[in-house]
Amino acid sequence: MLWLATLALAQITDFATLAKTNPFTSPADAAAGQKVYQGQCAGCHGPQGEGGRGPDLARPVFVHAPSDFALFKLLRTGIDGTEMPRIVSVTDKEVWQVIAFLRTLS
């Protein structure tokens, strides 16, 4: 029963129809993304993306995600064999907004 409830809450993204560039890049989007980041990511990556348990995110290019689209996919699917989990507890818009925030750090 718990598994079904978790599945129902999970955000399902259709990568085939997803925008290839971030449609949410305004300062307001980055500010909203910062709030999501603080709740979902800062525990591992630091409050300003400086790293910690997770890698430094205050850089212009990420090893596993050279584009915003690749970063979106990485956030949704996680990285096998690492501590980076799938992020399914937020909307697609919120994922894009987190990416907008990350771009302000580099």
Secondary structure, DSSP 4 states (H G I P E B T S, - for coil): -HHHHHHHHSPP--TTTS-SS-S--SHHHHHHHHHHHHHHTHHHH-TTS--SSSPP--SSSBTTBSSHHHHHHHHHH--TTSS-----SS-HHHHHHHHHHHHHH-
